[in-house]
Amino acid sequence: MTKLNHHRAGSGAPLVLVHGVGSRWQVWEPVIPTLAESFEVIAVDLPGFGDSAALPHTTVSTLADALVGFLAAEGIENPHLAGNSMGGGIILDLAARGLARSVTAYSPIGFWDTPGRVWCQQALGRAEQLTRALRPAVPALLGNVAGRTTFLSLVFGKPWALDPRIAVDTVEGLLGAGGFDAALASFTDFRLPDRTRLESIPITIAWGSRDILLTYATQARRARAALPGARHVTLHGSGHTPFYDDPIGCARLLLDQLD
């Protein structure tokens, strides 16, 4: 049985929310209250992130397998799936296995070329190293607009607007993620599933126009070419992790699955 820390809210069709590398379930907090009015929301901490124990061997694939085990153990059948970044790649994997009612992926991994993938790995790795080195000063640095803008622009489109407490919690979540290094390294071997295995369900791919980690201009274009049957949406003014930038727009994409 796969045990994952998770947060549940609401009632209705199940909607499972999957965070990205270095993150945790709380990244979805801006949209959960709205979504819980229409779905049973299950926001998970993947193994090695948040409050879920790490796996002996962490890759994107083993994280996907762990999520499959969690869904089976919890009796969650045919859910709607939403994922951000690495979580977007994971839910596309589960959809290819026939385990999803719909998929909504926000800036998912896998639509990069080699330089884009290397940039993502190096940028995140260096950000983690820098924040770890500066950890004692993090609350003070993130307590002002300039500090939040400098340190969090890689993932948020409007980091200056973040509540300082949320900014600090975001960084602490990264620094406490025991699965971070291994998961990030495994991006090298990650491959998206054959698109023919994704054609039987509704798929939405959303990209923030300010995403500089998985660059919007190039990777959103590749996503359109790779999945021509999907709905492709631009979240204007949003970054790589868009839920604080545009909670209404992000929630609307998921509520559309009920229409």
N, C-alpha and C positions, 0 to 999 in steps of 0.2 A: 504494500500500500504506500502510495506517495503522499506524504504530508507536506502541505505548503501553507504557510501563514497567509491568511486572506481576510478580506473585508467583504461583508455582504450587506446589501441594502435593497429595499423595494420588493416588488412582486411583479410577476408577469413572465414573459419568455426570458430564459437565461441569457445574460450578456456577460462574457468573460473578458476582462481588461488585462492586458499584458504589457508591462513596462519595458523600457530599454535597458541597455547595459549600464551598470552603475546607478540604476534608479531603484524604485520600490513602488508599492501600490499607491502610496500617497500622491504620486504625480498626477493621478486622475481626480483628486479631490475637487477641483473646480467644476467638473462636469457631473460628478456622481449624484448630487441632489436632483438635478434635472432628469438624469437618466433613470433614477430610481422611481420616478413617478410613472414610468412605463415598462421598465424591465426589472427582473431580479438581477441585480448587479453583483458580480463576483470579481473583485479586484485582487489579484494574486501577487505575492512576492515569489519570484522565481528562486530556485535553489541557489544559495550563495549571495542572495540580495535581500535587503530588508531583514525580516526576522525568520527567514527560511534557512535551514541548514544547507550547507554546500554539498555538492555531489563529490564522489571520489575523483571523477574525471569530468570536467566541465567543458562542453562545447555547445554551440548553438543547437546541434542535433540532440545532445543528451538533455539539454534544457527542454526541448520540444517533447522528447520522450517522457520526461518527468511531468510535464503539463498534461500529456495524454493520460498518464497514470492517475494524476490528481482528478481529472474529470471523471474517469471510471470509478474511482474510489468514492467520489461525492455523488455519483449517480446523475451527473450533469450530461444530458444527451442532446445532441444536435443544437448547441448554443450558437448565438451570434458571437462573433469574435472581433475584438478590437485590439490593436497593438501599435506601439510606437517604436520606431527604430529597430533594434534587435527583436523586440516583441512583434513588430510587423512581419519580419521574416519568419518568425516562429509560427504565427497564425496562418501565413500562407502555406507553410509546411503542413499544418494540421488540416487545412482545407483540402490540400491535395490528397490527404489520407481519407477524405470523405467524412470529416468530423465537424463540419461547420454548416450552419444555416446561412450565414452571410459573413463577409470579411470586410472590415474597415481598417486600413493600414495607414498610419500617419508617418510619413518619411521612412518607409521600410528599408532595411538593408538589402543589398543584393543587386541593385540596379546601377552599380558603380562600374567604372573601368578600373584597371589596376592602379593607376595613380590616385584615383578617387578613393579607393579602398585603403591604400597606404596612408593617404592624408587623414582619413577618418581615424585609423588606428593610432597614428603618431600624434595627432592633435589631442585625442582623448587621453592617451598615455601620458603625454607631457602635462596636460591639465591636471591629471591626478597626482603626478609627482610634485608639481608646483604647489598645489593646494595642501598636500601632505607636509611639505617643507614649511609652509606658512600657517599650519593649522592653529597654533596658539593665537595668531593675529586675525584669523578668519572672521570672528564676530565683529571686530572693529572695521575690517576692510569692507565687509558686506553691509555695514550699517549706514553707508552713504551711497548716493546715486552713482558717483564716479567708480567706486569699488565694485558695485554690482554690475555696472556696464562693462568694466574691464574683465571681470572674472567669469561672467555668465553669458556673454554674448554668443558663445559657441553653441549654446543649446536653447536659449530663449531669445525671441525676437524683440522683446521689450523688457530687458532685465532691470532697467531703472525703475520700472513700475512695480516690481516684486516687493512684497512685504519683507523686511529684513530677516524676520524669523524664518520665513519660508526659504529664503535664500540660504541661510545658515543650515537649515535642516536638509536642504538639497545637497549641499557639499558634504555634510556629515554622512548622508546616505551613501554617497560615492566612496568616501574614505572607509566606511564600514563594510563595504561589499567584498566579501572574501572571494567571490567568484569572478571579480572584475577582470583581472589579468588574463586568466585562462579563456574566459568568454571572448574577450577582445582579440586575443591571439587567434582564436578559432575562426574569426571572420575570414581569414586567408583561404580557408577550405570550404566556406559556405557557398552553396549554389541554390538558386531558386528552383522550385519544381517546374516540371514541364507545364506550359500554360494550358495544354489540352486537359489537364487534370483539374483545372480551375474554372472551367467554362460552364459548369452546371449550377452555380450559385451566384448571387449578387456580390460583386467585389467593388469596393471603392478605394482608390488610392488618393490620399490627400497630401499635399506638400505645402509647407510654409514658404512664402516668397522670400523670407529672410533667412532661410536655412543655409548656413555656411558650413555645416558639418557634412551632411550629405547634400551637396550643393543643388539647390533648386533648379538652376538654369539647365544643368546637364542631366541630372538623374531623374527629374520629373519627366523630361523628354524621353529618356530611355524607357521609363516605366510605361509611357503611352505606347511606345513601339512594341514593347514586350507583351503587354496585356491590352490589346486594342478593344477587347470586349468589355473592359472594366469602365467604371465611371471615374474620371480623373478630375480632381478639384484642386484649385489653388486657394490657400488660406492667406489672403493678402495681409501683410504686416506681421505675420507669425514667423516664429523660428522653428528649429528642429523639433522641439518639444512644445507644441502649440497650445496646451490646455490653459495656461495662465494668460497667454496672449489673446486668445479668442475662445473663451469657454462656450459662448453661445453658438458660434459657428461649428465648433468641434462636436458639440452635443447634437446639433441639428443633423449632421451627417449620419449619426447613429439612429436618431429617431426616424429618419427617412426610411429605414429598413422596415418599419412597421406600416408604412403607407401602402 
